[in-house]
Every structure is written in C-alpha cells, then in structure tokens.
Amino acid sequence: MRGHDKYDLVFLDPPYAMAAGLAEALSRDLPDVLTAGALVVSESTGVALLALSLPLRRERRYGDTMIRIHEMRAL
C-alpha cells in the first residue's frame, strides 16, 4: 500500500481468536488510511470483541457474532 492511499470503506474479519489482540494496533493505524466519513465494518464475537477505539456508529449481535460499524469523523 502506498502512503497516500485513503479508503472510504474497510471490512475487518480477523480470526475470532485473534480479534481482541488486534484492536489496539488497528485503532492506532487505521485513521491514517481512512477518509473523513469512512466506514469500518468489523466482525468478531461478543466474547473476543474487536473493540476499536474509533467512533461507533452501530452494532448488531447475530447469535455469537458481533457486527460493528465505525465511522471516521473529520478532525
């Protein structure tokens, strides 16, 4: 990936067992590649939640699966 690429939509579906451990690094690094208003859609379990520190727009639980939608707001 080139340093100047910016994305409007990102899907994250890491292996469920790894999701919780990836949250800190993703929360730190994703804002650099997102446009203002970009959406980040993540899938994890409620037990091993991918808890990003990006602004949460909506979340839904489907059985053991948690879908969360984050929206990158302008700074």
C-alpha positions in Angstrom: 0.0 0.0 0.0 1.3 3.4 -0.9 1.4 6.0 1.9 -1.1 8.4 0.2 -4.0 5.9 -0.4 -7.1 6.7 1.6 -10.2 4.4 1.9 -13.9 5.1 2.3 -14.8 1.5 3.3 -12.9 -1.1 5.2 -14.0 -4.6 6.2 -12.3 -6.4 9.1 -12.9 -10.1 9.7 -9.9 -11.4 11.6 -9.8 -14.9 13.0 -12.1 -14.7 16.1 -9.3 -15.9 18.5 -7.0 -13.0 17.3 -9.6 -10.2 17.2 -9.2 -8.8 20.7 -5.4 -8.7 20.4 -5.5 -6.7 17.1 -7.8 -3.9 18.4 -5.1 -1.6 19.7 -2.9 -1.7 16.6 -5.8 -1.3 14.2 -7.2 1.6 16.3 -3.9 3.3 16.1 -3.1 2.6 12.4 -6.5 2.8 10.6 -7.1 6.6 10.9 -4.0 7.2 8.7 -5.6 5.4 5.8 -9.3 6.5 6.2 -11.1 9.4 4.6 -13.4 11.6 6.7 -16.7 9.8 6.8 -15.1 6.4 6.0 -16.9 3.4 7.4 -15.1 0.4 9.1 -17.2 -2.7 9.4 -15.8 -5.4 11.7 -16.9 -8.9 12.6 -15.9 -10.7 15.8 -17.6 -12.5 18.7 -19.0 -10.9 21.8 -16.5 -12.9 23.8 -13.4 -11.9 21.9 -14.6 -8.5 20.7 -12.7 -6.4 18.2 -13.1 -3.3 20.3 -11.8 -0.5 18.1 -11.4 3.0 19.6 -12.9 4.6 16.5 -16.3 6.3 16.9 -19.0 3.6 16.9 -22.0 4.2 14.7 -24.0 1.0 15.1 -23.6 -2.6 16.3 -25.7 -5.7 16.0 -25.4 -9.2 17.5 -26.3 -12.2 15.5 -26.0 -15.2 17.8 -22.3 -15.3 18.9 -21.3 -12.9 16.1 -21.0 -9.1 16.7 -21.0 -6.8 13.7 -19.9 -3.2 14.5 -19.8 -0.2 12.2 -17.5 2.6 13.0 -17.4 6.0 11.2 -14.3 8.1 10.9 -15.2 11.6 11.7 -13.4 14.7 10.5 -10.9 16.0 13.0 
